[in-house]
Amino acid sequence: MSRLSDVQFSRFAEMEAAKLLTFGRPRGVLEVMLPMTDDERRDLEAHIKEHFRLSFAMQVKASYVLYRLARAARFQKSFVVRPERLIEDLFFYYFFGFMDLDTMAYRAPVFLVPSHVVHSEAVHQLRGGLLHYNFVASMDPKSKDRWRPYACEPAEVAGRVVKFLRAHEAHRRASLRHPVGSIIVQPGTILVGRAA
């Protein structure tokens, strides 16, 4: 019998993360899409239903093996990126999770981490023209490691994404109330926006 391939595991780990975004609380608020290409390293993209302007991009990094350090289980995921393909954007996050093959679901905690935090705080080095990253986090809910602020229950992932998008939508709306004068002075320009 052949074993589970890396391609099979990665694809279904992405689908499980999409399920968390769709069915997590609040349920059904996010529309989740799979990009047709992976040139920008996005596995999933999500936006709040009927709010198309702000989109949340996610790179899914999953493992089905936990490592032990003393008595604590540790999640570890290594990955390699060409420096020119390293994306740091306010709306680009990494999702790290342990996929329990017995339950066929992510086990708590999972980690939703901004890209710039991963790129600066995860162990990394440049070797052979490639950036080698190693994300290591404790699975102990009482841990105080550097990744604890980004840890949550799998069912909470959607809520964190919705909260992030709503905060940035409110900020964008507030900035539209005070439009830059040069935009308005153009003859025939009409500024249109959604009612608050």
ROTORLO-680244 format. One record per residue (C-alpha): residue in one letter; residue number from 1; x, y, z. Coordinates in nm, 2 decimals, always signed. Layout:
residues N
+------+-----+--------+--------+--------+
| rest |  nr |      X |      Y |      Z |
+------+-----+--------+--------+--------+
|    a | NUM |      X |      Y |      Z |
...
+------+-----+--------+--------+--------+
***
This chain:
residues 196
+------+-----+--------+--------+--------+
| rest |  nr |      X |      Y |      Z |
+------+-----+--------+--------+--------+
|    m |   1 |  +0.00 |  +0.00 |  +0.00 |
|    s |   2 |  +0.14 |  +0.34 |  -0.09 |
|    r |   3 |  +0.18 |  +0.61 |  +0.17 |
|    l |   4 |  +0.01 |  +0.95 |  +0.18 |
|    s |   5 |  +0.20 |  +1.18 |  -0.06 |
|    d |   6 |  +0.32 |  +1.53 |  +0.02 |
|    v |   7 |  +0.10 |  +1.67 |  -0.25 |
|    q |   8 |  -0.21 |  +1.49 |  -0.12 |
|    f |   9 |  -0.14 |  +1.61 |  +0.23 |
|    s |  10 |  -0.07 |  +1.97 |  +0.14 |
|    r |  11 |  -0.38 |  +2.00 |  -0.08 |
|    f |  12 |  -0.61 |  +1.86 |  +0.18 |
|    a |  13 |  -0.45 |  +2.07 |  +0.46 |
|    e |  14 |  -0.53 |  +2.38 |  +0.25 |
|    m |  15 |  -0.89 |  +2.26 |  +0.21 |
|    e |  16 |  -0.92 |  +2.20 |  +0.59 |
|    a |  17 |  -0.79 |  +2.56 |  +0.65 |
|    a |  18 |  -1.06 |  +2.68 |  +0.40 |
|    k |  19 |  -1.32 |  +2.49 |  +0.60 |
|    l |  20 |  -1.21 |  +2.67 |  +0.92 |
|    l |  21 |  -1.25 |  +3.01 |  +0.74 |
|    t |  22 |  -1.59 |  +2.91 |  +0.61 |
|    f |  23 |  -1.75 |  +2.72 |  +0.91 |
|    g |  24 |  -1.56 |  +2.88 |  +1.20 |
|    r |  25 |  -1.73 |  +3.14 |  +1.41 |
|    p |  26 |  -1.88 |  +3.36 |  +1.28 |
|    r |  27 |  -2.01 |  +3.11 |  +1.03 |
|    g |  28 |  -2.04 |  +3.19 |  +0.66 |
|    v |  29 |  -1.92 |  +3.55 |  +0.69 |
|    l |  30 |  -1.61 |  +3.49 |  +0.48 |
|    e |  31 |  -1.59 |  +3.40 |  +0.11 |
|    v |  32 |  -1.29 |  +3.18 |  +0.06 |
|    m |  33 |  -1.12 |  +3.13 |  -0.28 |
|    l |  34 |  -0.83 |  +2.92 |  -0.41 |
|    p |  35 |  -0.60 |  +3.12 |  -0.64 |
|    m |  36 |  -0.56 |  +2.97 |  -0.99 |
|    t |  37 |  -0.18 |  +3.02 |  -0.97 |
|    d |  38 |  +0.07 |  +3.01 |  -0.69 |
|    d |  39 |  +0.31 |  +3.28 |  -0.81 |
|    e |  40 |  +0.24 |  +3.49 |  -0.51 |
|    r |  41 |  +0.26 |  +3.21 |  -0.26 |
|    r |  42 |  -0.11 |  +3.24 |  -0.16 |
|    d |  43 |  -0.29 |  +2.91 |  -0.09 |
|    l |  44 |  -0.62 |  +3.08 |  +0.01 |
|    e |  45 |  -0.78 |  +3.42 |  -0.02 |
|    a |  46 |  -1.07 |  +3.54 |  +0.18 |
|    h |  47 |  -1.29 |  +3.85 |  +0.20 |
|    i |  48 |  -1.60 |  +3.94 |  +0.40 |
|    k |  49 |  -1.91 |  +3.86 |  +0.19 |
|    e |  50 |  -2.01 |  +4.15 |  -0.04 |
|    h |  51 |  -1.70 |  +4.35 |  +0.07 |
|    f |  52 |  -1.47 |  +4.30 |  -0.22 |
|    r |  53 |  -1.21 |  +4.57 |  -0.16 |
|    l |  54 |  -1.01 |  +4.41 |  +0.12 |
|    s |  55 |  -0.88 |  +4.06 |  +0.07 |
|    f |  56 |  -0.69 |  +3.84 |  +0.32 |
|    a |  57 |  -0.42 |  +3.61 |  +0.17 |
|    m |  58 |  -0.30 |  +3.30 |  +0.36 |
|    q |  59 |  -0.01 |  +3.06 |  +0.31 |
|    v |  60 |  -0.09 |  +2.72 |  +0.47 |
|    k |  61 |  +0.19 |  +2.54 |  +0.64 |
|    a |  62 |  +0.08 |  +2.21 |  +0.80 |
|    s |  63 |  +0.25 |  +1.90 |  +0.94 |
|    y |  64 |  +0.11 |  +1.56 |  +1.06 |
|    v |  65 |  +0.41 |  +1.50 |  +1.29 |
|    l |  66 |  +0.47 |  +1.66 |  +1.64 |
|    y |  67 |  +0.81 |  +1.66 |  +1.81 |
|    r |  68 |  +0.88 |  +1.62 |  +2.18 |
|    l |  69 |  +1.10 |  +1.85 |  +2.38 |
|    a |  70 |  +1.10 |  +1.73 |  +2.74 |
|    r |  71 |  +0.73 |  +1.66 |  +2.80 |
|    a |  72 |  +0.59 |  +1.93 |  +2.57 |
|    a |  73 |  +0.48 |  +1.86 |  +2.21 |
|    r |  74 |  +0.62 |  +2.10 |  +1.96 |
|    f |  75 |  +0.49 |  +2.19 |  +1.61 |
|    q |  76 |  +0.77 |  +2.23 |  +1.36 |
|    k |  77 |  +0.75 |  +2.33 |  +1.00 |
|    s |  78 |  +1.04 |  +2.41 |  +0.77 |
|    f |  79 |  +1.01 |  +2.58 |  +0.44 |
|    v |  80 |  +1.23 |  +2.74 |  +0.17 |
|    v |  81 |  +1.17 |  +3.06 |  -0.02 |
|    r |  82 |  +1.37 |  +3.24 |  -0.29 |
|    p |  83 |  +1.44 |  +3.59 |  -0.15 |
|    e |  84 |  +1.27 |  +3.76 |  -0.45 |
|    r |  85 |  +0.95 |  +3.56 |  -0.38 |
|    l |  86 |  +0.94 |  +3.66 |  -0.01 |
|    i |  87 |  +0.61 |  +3.85 |  +0.04 |
|    e |  88 |  +0.56 |  +4.08 |  +0.33 |
|    d |  89 |  +0.22 |  +4.25 |  +0.32 |
|    l |  90 |  -0.02 |  +4.36 |  +0.59 |
|    f |  91 |  -0.28 |  +4.13 |  +0.44 |
|    f |  92 |  -0.06 |  +3.83 |  +0.39 |
|    y |  93 |  -0.05 |  +3.57 |  +0.68 |
|    y |  94 |  +0.08 |  +3.23 |  +0.75 |
|    f |  95 |  -0.14 |  +2.96 |  +0.90 |
|    f |  96 |  +0.05 |  +2.69 |  +1.08 |
|    g |  97 |  -0.13 |  +2.38 |  +1.21 |
|    f |  98 |  -0.09 |  +2.02 |  +1.31 |
|    m |  99 |  -0.32 |  +1.79 |  +1.11 |
|    d | 100 |  -0.42 |  +1.49 |  +1.32 |
|    l | 101 |  -0.45 |  +1.21 |  +1.07 |
|    d | 102 |  -0.67 |  +1.01 |  +1.31 |
|    t | 103 |  -0.93 |  +1.28 |  +1.35 |
|    m | 104 |  -0.86 |  +1.42 |  +1.00 |
|    a | 105 |  -0.87 |  +1.78 |  +1.15 |
|    y | 106 |  -0.64 |  +2.04 |  +1.29 |
|    r | 107 |  -0.56 |  +2.00 |  +1.65 |
|    a | 108 |  -0.54 |  +2.30 |  +1.88 |
|    p | 109 |  -0.36 |  +2.53 |  +1.89 |
|    v | 110 |  -0.31 |  +2.65 |  +1.54 |
|    f | 111 |  -0.11 |  +2.97 |  +1.46 |
|    l | 112 |  -0.22 |  +3.26 |  +1.24 |
|    v | 113 |  +0.09 |  +3.48 |  +1.21 |
|    p | 114 |  +0.15 |  +3.80 |  +1.00 |
|    s | 115 |  +0.40 |  +3.74 |  +0.72 |
|    h | 116 |  +0.65 |  +4.01 |  +0.85 |
|    v | 117 |  +0.65 |  +3.84 |  +1.20 |
|    v | 118 |  +0.73 |  +3.50 |  +1.05 |
|    h | 119 |  +1.00 |  +3.64 |  +0.83 |
|    s | 120 |  +1.17 |  +3.83 |  +1.12 |
|    e | 121 |  +1.11 |  +3.60 |  +1.42 |
|    a | 122 |  +1.12 |  +3.24 |  +1.28 |
|    v | 123 |  +1.46 |  +3.08 |  +1.27 |
|    h | 124 |  +1.60 |  +3.14 |  +0.92 |
|    q | 125 |  +1.92 |  +3.16 |  +0.72 |
|    l | 126 |  +2.03 |  +3.22 |  +0.37 |
|    r | 127 |  +2.19 |  +2.91 |  +0.21 |
|    g | 128 |  +2.27 |  +2.86 |  -0.15 |
|    g | 129 |  +2.07 |  +3.17 |  -0.25 |
|    l | 130 |  +1.75 |  +3.04 |  -0.07 |
|    l | 131 |  +1.60 |  +3.15 |  +0.26 |
|    h | 132 |  +1.55 |  +2.85 |  +0.49 |
|    y | 133 |  +1.28 |  +2.90 |  +0.76 |
|    n | 134 |  +1.21 |  +2.68 |  +1.06 |
|    f | 135 |  +0.89 |  +2.76 |  +1.25 |
|    v | 136 |  +0.88 |  +2.59 |  +1.59 |
|    a | 137 |  +0.60 |  +2.64 |  +1.84 |
|    s | 138 |  +0.48 |  +2.48 |  +2.16 |
|    m | 139 |  +0.15 |  +2.30 |  +2.15 |
|    d | 140 |  +0.11 |  +2.34 |  +2.52 |
|    p | 141 |  -0.18 |  +2.58 |  +2.59 |
|    k | 142 |  +0.01 |  +2.72 |  +2.89 |
|    s | 143 |  +0.33 |  +2.79 |  +2.69 |
|    k | 144 |  +0.47 |  +3.14 |  +2.69 |
|    d | 145 |  +0.68 |  +3.10 |  +2.38 |
|    r | 146 |  +0.70 |  +3.38 |  +2.12 |
|    w | 147 |  +0.42 |  +3.23 |  +1.91 |
|    r | 148 |  +0.16 |  +3.22 |  +2.19 |
|    p | 149 |  +0.00 |  +3.56 |  +2.09 |
|    y | 150 |  -0.08 |  +3.41 |  +1.75 |
|    a | 151 |  -0.22 |  +3.07 |  +1.88 |
|    c | 152 |  -0.59 |  +3.00 |  +1.88 |
|    e | 153 |  -0.84 |  +2.72 |  +1.86 |
|    p | 154 |  -0.91 |  +2.61 |  +1.50 |
|    a | 155 |  -1.27 |  +2.73 |  +1.53 |
|    e | 156 |  -1.14 |  +3.08 |  +1.62 |
|    v | 157 |  -0.95 |  +3.14 |  +1.29 |
|    a | 158 |  -1.24 |  +3.28 |  +1.10 |
|    g | 159 |  -1.32 |  +3.52 |  +1.38 |
|    r | 160 |  -0.96 |  +3.65 |  +1.39 |
|    v | 161 |  -0.97 |  +3.71 |  +1.01 |
|    v | 162 |  -1.31 |  +3.88 |  +1.02 |
|    k | 163 |  -1.19 |  +4.11 |  +1.31 |
|    f | 164 |  -0.87 |  +4.20 |  +1.11 |
|    l | 165 |  -1.07 |  +4.27 |  +0.79 |
|    r | 166 |  -1.34 |  +4.48 |  +0.97 |
|    a | 167 |  -1.07 |  +4.69 |  +1.15 |
|    h | 168 |  -0.90 |  +4.77 |  +0.82 |
|    e | 169 |  -1.23 |  +4.83 |  +0.65 |
|    a | 170 |  -1.32 |  +5.08 |  +0.92 |
|    h | 171 |  -0.98 |  +5.25 |  +0.88 |
|    r | 172 |  -1.03 |  +5.27 |  +0.50 |
|    r | 173 |  -1.38 |  +5.41 |  +0.54 |
|    a | 174 |  -1.25 |  +5.67 |  +0.78 |
|    s | 175 |  -0.98 |  +5.78 |  +0.54 |
|    l | 176 |  -1.24 |  +5.81 |  +0.26 |
|    r | 177 |  -1.43 |  +6.07 |  +0.46 |
|    h | 178 |  -1.13 |  +6.30 |  +0.42 |
|    p | 179 |  -1.04 |  +6.25 |  +0.06 |
|    v | 180 |  -0.73 |  +6.40 |  -0.08 |
|    g | 181 |  -0.81 |  +6.73 |  -0.24 |
|    s | 182 |  -0.63 |  +6.66 |  -0.57 |
|    i | 183 |  -0.88 |  +6.38 |  -0.64 |
|    i | 184 |  -1.19 |  +6.60 |  -0.59 |
|    v | 185 |  -1.07 |  +6.90 |  -0.79 |
|    q | 186 |  -1.06 |  +6.71 |  -1.12 |
|    p | 187 |  -1.36 |  +6.83 |  -1.33 |
|    g | 188 |  -1.63 |  +6.57 |  -1.36 |
|    t | 189 |  -1.51 |  +6.36 |  -1.07 |
|    i | 190 |  -1.77 |  +6.20 |  -0.85 |
|    l | 191 |  -1.67 |  +6.02 |  -0.53 |
|    v | 192 |  -1.88 |  +5.72 |  -0.46 |
|    g | 193 |  -1.88 |  +5.50 |  -0.15 |
|    r | 194 |  -2.10 |  +5.27 |  +0.06 |
|    a | 195 |  -2.32 |  +5.42 |  +0.32 |
|    a | 196 |  -2.17 |  +5.36 |  +0.67 |
+------+-----+--------+--------+--------+
***
